[in-house]
Amino acid sequence: MPSVHLLDHVAGNIRSLVNAIEKLGFTVEWIKSPEDIFQAERLIVPGVGHFGHCLSQISQGGYTESIKHHIAAGKPFLGICVGMQALFEGSEEDEAVPGLGLIPGKLHRFRDSDKSVPHIGWNSARPVDLSSEAESKTFYGLHPNSKYYYVHSYAVPYRKGRLEEEGWTVATAQYGDEEFIGAIGRDNVFATQFHPEKSGQAGLRVLEAFLSNRPSHLIEQATELKVQPGLTRRIIACLDVRSNDAGDLVVTKGDQYDVREKSAAEGGGQVRNLGKPVDVAKRYYEQGADEITFLNITSFRNCPLQDTPMLEVLRLASETIFVPLTIGGGIRETVDTDGTRVSALEVAKLYFASGADKVSIGGDAVLAAEDYHHAGKVLSGSTAIEVISQAYGCQAVVVSVDPKKVYVDDANATSHHVIKTQFPSEKGQQYCWYQCYIKGGREARDIDVRQLVTAVEAMGAGEILLNSIDKDGSNSGFDFELVEDVKSHVKIPVIASSGAGNPAHFRDVFWKTEVDAALGAGMFHREEYTSQGHEDFREQLITTYQIPPTPAS
């Protein structure tokens, strides 16, 4: 089989890219020294996280001149995410570290005054200034009706005609009122800000065009749903994974966090078994879910860390699922079965190497937030959130929040952040605050949801997964008041979770709040509202239930 050379410089989830390349019929040769690049015919440089860190890794490894030589020799080159950013002159993210300077321009941080940052989700990559003669052709498989997966805080602003004058072909995306470069190419060089390996069939088409050296070819009849430009509201499928009483790893679903059947007639109090994790996840991918989240709710205390069953779940899932995968549960400092202490960063690294794109941190984030506030809002620099986000970027860290309503008589009844609710208690109380829980909703802590989310944002979290103990398993819709309250206090993206019972609940949370994404579990497991075909899932939710495709303005 033909091969492609890949430079791995601590690029996060490299496994998914390898799986995508192999699915397309190519083998991967690893670059282990600068000399290896001289032997490469096709070279891919991926990257996630901090611009300065990635460019420093490339420089310290002695790869800078080898990459420039490869490009100057006219050999095919693909840069992905930070691999694209590296081609420019520099970035505001780290002014002290220069880029390769092969393309004029500098990266700037997105403005967060009117939108969430990082920019996470599915957006366009539309070639600009196509002549009428070129309208029937595609630029490296990019299609104007396709969406691609982006995850970044810094981008190169698009200036009409500036790069085109130097022979570059540019494809752009829109985020709020900012237009930026989503992909760029000239001669043997192609680069994408988005992740083709995480962009489903549309992304695989782009990757195949590069590997097959087809920068321009006729556009085939489009099968994608016609979409509006801009960032798409994400629909995330969640799988709660744990061992059942027979020791098998299964997908389950709780009712206010209780995953056992209610009576002997319903199954003798057994753990609800909704299928095998990899099989269920693959089904959701094929039905068009934008992301898949695995929440590990079993503690594998007697299992060596390297043999943790969830690592194998991720390895197998990433072989056939080409959208982002998040893993939650157990992302903390731990002691392995042989007595070795393993840091949270090392644990996260194992999951990234197995196919995860993001890790989700729960209870430990609550304890870290408590310490943050007790210290006068001073960062320790040693929490799991801080060390993982520093190494892999804030977009790699999700914080899962488990709040529950506590009703009070008036706004001054507690020192915690209180809201006036439209849903009074049975006693007629019109005020409440949201208390945060740990240990799967079993232990309440003296911290409210606003204190928690502002603390973890300061630590470097990239997203909030906002659950609701009150709504979990209710099928009654999301808690809009909770969502709006959290969105008003953070700049990072927020994912609404708990309560989805039908597609109308997704429509409502997207129309009535500024939430960035919404997550469902039970309604997807029951297979009541899904249809066959990768794009049909989203098409049904958008067209039939009028879900707005882009964030509310």
LUMFI-175255 format. One record per residue (C-alpha): residue number from 1; x, y, z. Coordinates in nm, 2 decimals, m for minus. Example, Ala and Ser with C-alpha at 12.3 -4.5 7.8 and 13.67 -1.06 7.14 Angstrom:
2
k, u, v, w
1, 1.23, m0.45, 0.78
2, 1.37, m0.11, 0.71
END
This chain:
553
k, u, v, w
1, 0.00, 0.00, 0.00
2, 0.11, 0.36, m0.06
3, 0.24, 0.54, 0.25
4, 0.25, 0.88, 0.41
5, 0.49, 1.01, 0.67
6, 0.35, 1.16, 0.99
7, 0.53, 1.39, 1.24
8, 0.40, 1.34, 1.59
9, 0.52, 1.62, 1.82
10, 0.29, 1.56, 2.12
11, m0.01, 1.64, 1.89
12, m0.29, 1.51, 2.12
13, m0.51, 1.25, 1.96
14, m0.30, 1.12, 1.68
15, m0.47, 0.78, 1.67
16, m0.78, 0.91, 1.49
17, m0.56, 1.06, 1.21
18, m0.38, 0.73, 1.17
19, m0.71, 0.54, 1.16
20, m0.85, 0.77, 0.90
21, m0.53, 0.74, 0.68
22, m0.54, 0.36, 0.71
23, m0.92, 0.35, 0.63
24, m0.83, 0.53, 0.30
25, m0.58, 0.26, 0.21
26, m0.25, 0.42, 0.31
27, 0.00, 0.31, 0.56
28, 0.17, 0.55, 0.81
29, 0.54, 0.59, 0.84
30, 0.66, 0.77, 1.15
31, 0.91, 1.06, 1.14
32, 1.15, 0.99, 1.42
33, 1.43, 1.23, 1.32
34, 1.48, 1.53, 1.09
35, 1.66, 1.30, 0.84
36, 1.34, 1.09, 0.80
37, 1.17, 1.39, 0.64
38, 1.42, 1.38, 0.35
39, 1.29, 1.03, 0.27
40, 0.93, 1.12, 0.29
41, 0.72, 1.16, m0.03
42, 0.40, 1.29, 0.15
43, 0.43, 1.46, 0.48
44, 0.16, 1.54, 0.73
45, 0.22, 1.77, 1.03
46, m0.08, 1.77, 1.27
47, m0.11, 1.96, 1.60
48, m0.35, 2.07, 1.87
49, m0.30, 2.30, 2.17
50, m0.07, 2.59, 2.22
51, 0.10, 2.75, 1.92
52, 0.42, 2.83, 2.11
53, 0.45, 2.48, 2.26
54, 0.40, 2.30, 1.93
55, 0.64, 2.53, 1.74
56, 0.90, 2.49, 2.02
57, 0.87, 2.11, 2.00
58, 0.93, 2.12, 1.62
59, 1.22, 2.36, 1.66
60, 1.38, 2.17, 1.95
61, 1.35, 1.84, 1.76
62, 1.54, 2.00, 1.47
63, 1.25, 1.96, 1.23
64, 1.21, 2.33, 1.11
65, 1.46, 2.33, 0.83
66, 1.37, 1.97, 0.72
67, 1.00, 2.07, 0.68
68, 1.10, 2.38, 0.48
69, 1.32, 2.17, 0.26
70, 1.04, 1.92, 0.20
71, 0.81, 2.19, 0.09
72, 1.07, 2.37, m0.13
73, 1.14, 2.03, m0.30
74, 0.78, 2.03, m0.43
75, 0.67, 1.73, m0.22
76, 0.31, 1.71, m0.09
77, 0.26, 1.87, 0.25
78, m0.05, 1.88, 0.47
79, m0.07, 2.08, 0.79
80, m0.37, 2.03, 1.03
81, m0.49, 2.27, 1.29
82, m0.17, 2.40, 1.46
83, 0.01, 2.23, 1.17
84, m0.15, 2.49, 0.95
85, m0.09, 2.78, 1.19
86, 0.28, 2.69, 1.20
87, 0.31, 2.79, 0.83
88, 0.23, 3.16, 0.91
89, 0.45, 3.42, 1.06
90, 0.34, 3.40, 1.42
91, 0.05, 3.41, 1.67
92, m0.08, 3.63, 1.94
93, m0.09, 3.31, 2.15
94, 0.29, 3.33, 2.19
95, 0.46, 3.64, 2.05
96, 0.80, 3.51, 2.15
97, 0.78, 3.20, 1.92
98, 0.79, 3.26, 1.54
99, 0.61, 3.05, 1.29
100, 0.78, 2.90, 0.98
101, 0.69, 3.22, 0.79
102, 0.60, 3.04, 0.47
103, 0.27, 3.22, 0.44
104, 0.23, 3.59, 0.53
105, m0.01, 3.66, 0.82
106, m0.05, 3.63, 1.19
107, m0.30, 3.45, 1.41
108, m0.53, 3.66, 1.64
109, m0.76, 3.54, 1.92
110, m1.13, 3.54, 1.84
111, m1.33, 3.82, 2.02
112, m1.53, 3.68, 2.30
113, m1.76, 3.98, 2.36
114, m2.03, 3.83, 2.14
115, m1.95, 3.46, 2.12
116, m1.79, 3.16, 2.30
117, m1.42, 3.10, 2.28
118, m1.27, 2.85, 2.19
119, m1.45, 2.81, 1.86
120, m1.56, 2.45, 1.89
121, m1.78, 2.26, 1.64
122, m1.88, 2.22, 1.28
123, m1.83, 2.51, 1.04
124, m1.78, 2.56, 0.67
125, m1.46, 2.59, 0.46
126, m1.58, 2.76, 0.14
127, m1.33, 2.84, m0.14
128, m1.34, 3.21, m0.23
129, m1.32, 3.39, m0.56
130, m1.40, 3.09, m0.77
131, m1.43, 3.18, m1.14
132, m1.73, 3.06, m1.33
133, m1.50, 2.81, m1.50
134, m1.39, 2.66, m1.16
135, m1.74, 2.64, m1.01
136, m1.78, 2.28, m1.10
137, m1.45, 2.18, m0.94
138, m1.35, 2.13, m0.58
139, m1.04, 2.24, m0.39
140, m0.90, 1.92, m0.22
141, m1.25, 1.78, m0.19
142, m1.40, 2.08, 0.00
143, m1.76, 2.12, m0.06
144, m1.96, 2.44, 0.00
145, m2.25, 2.24, 0.16
146, m2.02, 2.04, 0.39
147, m1.93, 2.12, 0.75
148, m1.60, 2.04, 0.91
149, m1.49, 2.01, 1.27
150, m1.29, 2.30, 1.42
151, m1.15, 2.35, 1.77
152, m0.93, 2.66, 1.83
153, m0.92, 3.00, 1.99
154, m0.68, 3.17, 1.74
155, m0.73, 3.21, 1.37
156, m0.59, 3.40, 1.07
157, m0.83, 3.67, 0.97
158, m0.93, 3.67, 0.60
159, m0.83, 3.97, 0.40
160, m0.98, 3.96, 0.06
161, m0.74, 3.92, m0.23
162, m0.42, 3.95, m0.02
163, m0.31, 3.59, m0.02
164, m0.47, 3.52, m0.36
165, m0.24, 3.77, m0.51
166, 0.05, 3.55, m0.41
167, m0.11, 3.24, m0.57
168, m0.28, 3.09, m0.26
169, m0.62, 2.94, m0.29
170, m0.82, 3.01, 0.03
171, m1.13, 2.86, 0.19
172, m1.29, 3.06, 0.47
173, m1.53, 3.01, 0.76
174, m1.74, 3.26, 0.95
175, m1.76, 3.28, 1.33
176, m1.99, 3.56, 1.45
177, m1.88, 3.86, 1.24
178, m1.52, 3.73, 1.20
179, m1.42, 3.56, 0.87
180, m1.11, 3.35, 0.90
181, m0.90, 3.11, 0.70
182, m1.03, 2.75, 0.72
183, m0.80, 2.60, 0.46
184, m0.53, 2.72, 0.23
185, m0.32, 2.57, m0.05
186, m0.07, 2.64, m0.32
187, 0.12, 2.40, m0.55
188, 0.22, 2.11, m0.32
189, 0.11, 2.27, 0.01
190, m0.23, 2.22, 0.16
191, m0.34, 2.31, 0.52
192, m0.66, 2.31, 0.72
193, m0.75, 2.48, 1.04
194, m1.02, 2.21, 1.09
195, m0.96, 1.84, 1.16
196, m1.04, 1.63, 0.85
197, m1.00, 1.31, 1.06
198, m1.28, 1.43, 1.29
199, m1.51, 1.57, 1.02
200, m1.69, 1.25, 0.92
201, m1.73, 1.16, 0.56
202, m1.67, 1.51, 0.44
203, m1.33, 1.52, 0.62
204, m1.23, 1.18, 0.48
205, m1.30, 1.31, 0.13
206, m1.06, 1.60, 0.19
207, m0.79, 1.37, 0.34
208, m0.83, 1.13, 0.04
209, m0.79, 1.42, m0.21
210, m0.45, 1.51, m0.05
211, m0.33, 1.15, m0.02
212, m0.43, 1.09, m0.38
213, m0.27, 1.42, m0.50
214, m0.59, 1.55, m0.64
215, m0.60, 1.92, m0.54
216, m0.86, 1.99, m0.81
217, m1.13, 1.77, m0.95
218, m1.49, 1.78, m1.06
219, m1.75, 1.81, m0.78
220, m1.97, 1.51, m0.76
221, m2.34, 1.55, m0.70
222, m2.37, 1.68, m0.34
223, m2.54, 1.45, m0.09
224, m2.50, 1.68, 0.21
225, m2.79, 1.89, 0.34
226, m2.77, 2.25, 0.22
227, m2.65, 2.44, 0.52
228, m2.61, 2.80, 0.63
229, m2.26, 2.93, 0.68
230, m2.13, 2.97, 1.03
231, m2.09, 2.75, 1.33
232, m2.35, 2.47, 1.37
233, m2.52, 2.40, 1.70
234, m2.38, 2.06, 1.81
235, m2.59, 1.76, 1.90
236, m2.40, 1.52, 2.12
237, m2.48, 1.16, 2.20
238, m2.38, 1.05, 2.54
239, m2.31, 0.69, 2.66
240, m2.29, 0.62, 3.03
241, m2.06, 0.31, 3.05
242, m2.02, 0.08, 3.35
243, m1.98, m0.29, 3.43
244, m2.30, m0.48, 3.49
245, m2.34, m0.74, 3.76
246, m2.19, m1.01, 3.53
247, m1.88, m0.80, 3.47
248, m1.96, m0.70, 3.12
249, m1.90, m0.34, 3.00
250, m2.24, m0.20, 2.89
251, m2.41, 0.13, 2.81
252, m2.67, 0.22, 3.07
253, m2.89, 0.51, 3.17
254, m2.99, 0.65, 3.50
255, m3.30, 0.82, 3.65
256, m3.16, 1.10, 3.87
257, m2.83, 0.91, 3.85
258, m2.97, 0.57, 3.95
259, m2.89, 0.32, 3.68
260, m3.06, 0.01, 3.82
261, m3.40, m0.12, 3.73
262, m3.67, m0.02, 3.98
263, m3.83, m0.35, 4.07
264, m3.78, m0.73, 4.04
265, m4.04, m0.73, 3.76
266, m3.83, m0.49, 3.56
267, m3.51, m0.69, 3.60
268, m3.44, m0.77, 3.96
269, m3.26, m0.44, 4.03
270, m3.00, m0.52, 3.77
271, m2.79, m0.25, 3.59
272, m2.98, m0.14, 3.28
273, m2.81, m0.29, 2.97
274, m2.86, m0.08, 2.66
275, m2.59, m0.24, 2.45
276, m2.22, m0.26, 2.39
277, m2.04, 0.07, 2.40
278, m1.85, 0.05, 2.07
279, m2.16, m0.08, 1.88
280, m2.39, 0.19, 2.02
281, m2.13, 0.47, 1.95
282, m2.09, 0.35, 1.59
283, m2.46, 0.36, 1.54
284, m2.48, 0.72, 1.66
285, m2.20, 0.82, 1.43
286, m2.37, 0.66, 1.14
287, m2.69, 0.84, 1.23
288, m2.52, 1.17, 1.23
289, m2.43, 1.27, 1.59
290, m2.18, 1.56, 1.59
291, m1.98, 1.42, 1.88
292, m1.98, 1.11, 2.10
293, m1.92, 1.13, 2.48
294, m1.83, 0.83, 2.69
295, m1.89, 0.87, 3.06
296, m1.72, 0.60, 3.26
297, m1.92, 0.55, 3.58
298, m1.73, 0.24, 3.70
299, m1.42, 0.25, 3.91
300, m1.16, m0.01, 3.79
301, m0.96, 0.00, 4.11
302, m0.81, m0.35, 4.07
303, m0.72, m0.31, 3.71
304, m0.37, m0.19, 3.59
305, m0.41, 0.15, 3.44
306, m0.27, 0.04, 3.10
307, m0.54, m0.23, 3.09
308, m0.84, m0.01, 3.18
309, m1.13, m0.13, 2.97
310, m1.22, 0.22, 2.86
311, m0.89, 0.25, 2.68
312, m0.98, m0.04, 2.46
313, m1.33, 0.10, 2.40
314, m1.17, 0.42, 2.27
315, m0.92, 0.23, 2.06
316, m1.19, 0.03, 1.89
317, m1.44, 0.32, 1.86
318, m1.18, 0.55, 1.69
319, m1.12, 0.29, 1.42
320, m1.46, 0.35, 1.27
321, m1.59, 0.67, 1.42
322, m1.46, 1.00, 1.27
323, m1.62, 1.26, 1.49
324, m1.48, 1.39, 1.82
325, m1.47, 1.15, 2.11
326, m1.48, 1.27, 2.48
327, m1.41, 1.05, 2.77
328, m1.50, 1.13, 3.13
329, m1.44, 0.94, 3.46
330, m1.11, 0.87, 3.63
331, m0.91, 1.16, 3.49
332, m0.72, 1.23, 3.80
333, m0.40, 1.16, 3.98
334, m0.40, 0.79, 4.09
335, m0.19, 0.51, 4.22
336, m0.15, 0.21, 3.99
337, m0.19, m0.15, 4.10
338, 0.19, m0.18, 4.14
339, 0.21, 0.12, 4.37
340, 0.33, 0.37, 4.11
341, 0.18, 0.72, 4.14
342, 0.04, 0.84, 3.81
343, m0.03, 1.21, 3.75
344, m0.36, 1.33, 3.60
345, m0.16, 1.45, 3.29
346, m0.02, 1.10, 3.24
347, m0.37, 0.95, 3.27
348, m0.51, 1.20, 3.02
349, m0.22, 1.12, 2.78
350, m0.32, 0.75, 2.79
351, m0.67, 0.84, 2.68
352, m0.56, 1.08, 2.41
353, m0.32, 0.81, 2.27
354, m0.62, 0.57, 2.27
355, m0.84, 0.79, 2.06
356, m0.99, 1.06, 2.29
357, m1.01, 1.42, 2.16
358, m1.12, 1.56, 2.50
359, m1.12, 1.45, 2.86
360, m1.40, 1.54, 3.10
361, m1.33, 1.61, 3.47
362, m1.60, 1.60, 3.73
363, m1.57, 1.58, 4.10
364, m1.20, 1.68, 4.12
365, m1.30, 2.00, 3.94
366, m1.54, 2.08, 4.22
367, m1.27, 2.03, 4.49
368, m1.02, 2.23, 4.29
369, m1.28, 2.51, 4.26
370, m1.33, 2.51, 4.63
371, m0.96, 2.55, 4.69
372, m0.94, 2.83, 4.43
373, m1.20, 3.03, 4.61
374, m1.06, 2.96, 4.96
375, m0.72, 3.08, 4.83
376, m0.87, 3.41, 4.72
377, m0.91, 3.31, 4.35
378, m0.54, 3.23, 4.32
379, m0.45, 2.95, 4.08
380, m0.23, 2.67, 4.22
381, m0.09, 2.56, 3.88
382, m0.11, 2.20, 3.98
383, m0.48, 2.10, 3.93
384, m0.57, 1.84, 3.66
385, m0.74, 2.11, 3.46
386, m0.44, 2.34, 3.46
387, m0.17, 2.08, 3.37
388, m0.38, 1.91, 3.10
389, m0.49, 2.24, 2.94
390, m0.13, 2.37, 2.94
391, m0.01, 2.06, 2.77
392, m0.29, 1.99, 2.52
393, m0.48, 2.32, 2.51
394, m0.80, 2.43, 2.68
395, m1.01, 2.28, 2.41
396, m0.90, 1.93, 2.53
397, m1.06, 1.98, 2.88
398, m1.43, 1.96, 2.96
399, m1.56, 2.01, 3.31
400, m1.88, 1.81, 3.39
401, m2.10, 1.99, 3.64
402, m2.37, 1.82, 3.85
403, m2.59, 2.09, 4.01
404, m2.93, 2.06, 4.19
405, m3.18, 2.32, 4.29
406, m3.20, 2.44, 4.65
407, m3.51, 2.65, 4.72
408, m3.49, 2.94, 4.96
409, m3.74, 3.20, 5.08
410, m3.57, 3.51, 4.94
411, m3.26, 3.63, 4.75
412, m3.08, 3.71, 5.08
413, m3.14, 3.38, 5.25
414, m2.80, 3.24, 5.15
415, m2.45, 3.37, 5.05
416, m2.47, 3.17, 4.73
417, m2.58, 3.30, 4.39
418, m2.96, 3.30, 4.39
419, m3.20, 3.33, 4.09
420, m3.57, 3.40, 4.08
421, m3.73, 3.09, 3.92
422, m4.04, 3.06, 3.72
423, m4.10, 2.72, 3.88
424, m4.17, 2.77, 4.25
425, m4.13, 2.49, 4.50
426, m4.42, 2.30, 4.65
427, m4.40, 2.55, 4.93
428, m4.43, 2.84, 4.69
429, m4.07, 2.95, 4.72
430, m3.97, 3.15, 4.42
431, m3.59, 3.17, 4.47
432, m3.33, 2.90, 4.44
433, m2.96, 2.84, 4.40
434, m2.78, 2.55, 4.23
435, m2.57, 2.34, 4.46
436, m2.29, 2.13, 4.31
437, m2.25, 1.76, 4.38
438, m1.97, 1.51, 4.35
439, m1.95, 1.12, 4.36
440, m2.22, 1.07, 4.10
441, m2.47, 1.30, 4.27
442, m2.43, 1.14, 4.62
443, m2.24, 1.41, 4.80
444, m2.34, 1.78, 4.81
445, m2.07, 2.05, 4.84
446, m2.09, 2.40, 4.97
447, m2.03, 2.56, 4.63
448, m2.28, 2.70, 4.38
449, m2.27, 2.65, 4.01
450, m2.16, 3.01, 3.93
451, m1.86, 2.97, 4.17
452, m1.77, 2.64, 4.01
453, m1.79, 2.74, 3.64
454, m1.60, 3.07, 3.68
455, m1.33, 2.89, 3.88
456, m1.27, 2.62, 3.62
457, m1.28, 2.87, 3.33
458, m1.00, 3.06, 3.51
459, m0.80, 2.73, 3.54
460, m0.82, 2.67, 3.17
461, m1.12, 2.45, 3.10
462, m1.24, 2.48, 2.74
463, m1.60, 2.37, 2.78
464, m1.87, 2.32, 3.05
465, m2.09, 2.00, 3.03
466, m2.39, 2.13, 3.23
467, m2.59, 1.84, 3.38
468, m2.89, 1.87, 3.61
469, m2.97, 1.62, 3.88
470, m3.33, 1.75, 3.89
471, m3.38, 1.69, 3.52
472, m3.18, 1.37, 3.47
473, m3.40, 1.09, 3.33
474, m3.71, 1.31, 3.34
475, m3.76, 1.34, 2.96
476, m3.91, 1.68, 3.04
477, m3.66, 1.91, 2.86
478, m3.35, 2.10, 2.96
479, m3.33, 2.34, 3.25
480, m3.33, 2.67, 3.06
481, m3.28, 2.88, 3.38
482, m2.97, 2.69, 3.47
483, m2.83, 2.71, 3.12
484, m2.89, 3.08, 3.08
485, m2.74, 3.15, 3.43
486, m2.42, 2.97, 3.35
487, m2.39, 3.11, 3.00
488, m2.41, 3.46, 3.14
489, m2.11, 3.41, 3.36
490, m1.86, 3.23, 3.13
491, m1.71, 3.29, 2.79
492, m1.63, 2.93, 2.71
493, m1.88, 2.70, 2.53
494, m2.16, 2.54, 2.74
495, m2.32, 2.20, 2.66
496, m2.67, 2.16, 2.79
497, m2.74, 1.81, 2.94
498, m3.01, 1.62, 3.13
499, m3.38, 1.61, 3.04
500, m3.39, 1.56, 2.67
501, m3.69, 1.33, 2.59
502, m3.77, 1.43, 2.23
503, m3.63, 1.64, 1.94
504, m3.85, 1.94, 2.04
505, m3.64, 1.97, 2.36
506, m3.33, 2.03, 2.14
507, m3.52, 2.29, 1.94
508, m3.64, 2.47, 2.25
509, m3.30, 2.49, 2.42
510, m3.14, 2.62, 2.10
511, m3.41, 2.88, 2.03
512, m3.45, 3.00, 2.39
513, m3.09, 3.00, 2.52
514, m2.75, 3.09, 2.39
515, m2.61, 2.74, 2.46
516, m2.34, 2.61, 2.22
517, m2.44, 2.24, 2.22
518, m2.69, 2.00, 2.37
519, m2.64, 1.64, 2.48
520, m2.89, 1.35, 2.48
521, m2.87, 0.99, 2.60
522, m3.19, 0.81, 2.68
523, m3.39, 0.94, 2.39
524, m3.12, 0.82, 2.15
525, m3.08, 0.49, 2.33
526, m3.45, 0.42, 2.28
527, m3.41, 0.48, 1.90
528, m3.74, 0.67, 1.89
529, m3.62, 0.97, 1.69
530, m3.34, 0.86, 1.47
531, m3.33, 0.77, 1.10
532, m3.08, 0.59, 0.88
533, m2.80, 0.78, 0.70
534, m2.52, 0.99, 0.84
535, m2.68, 1.32, 0.75
536, m3.04, 1.22, 0.81
537, m3.01, 1.25, 1.19
538, m2.93, 1.62, 1.18
539, m3.16, 1.69, 0.88
540, m3.46, 1.55, 1.08
541, m3.38, 1.75, 1.38
542, m3.32, 2.08, 1.19
543, m3.60, 2.06, 0.92
544, m3.87, 1.87, 1.11
545, m3.82, 2.03, 1.45
546, m3.69, 2.37, 1.33
547, m3.37, 2.36, 1.53
548, m3.16, 2.67, 1.45
549, m2.85, 2.55, 1.27
550, m2.63, 2.83, 1.41
551, m2.60, 3.00, 1.75
552, m2.86, 3.25, 1.84
553, m2.75, 3.61, 1.79
END
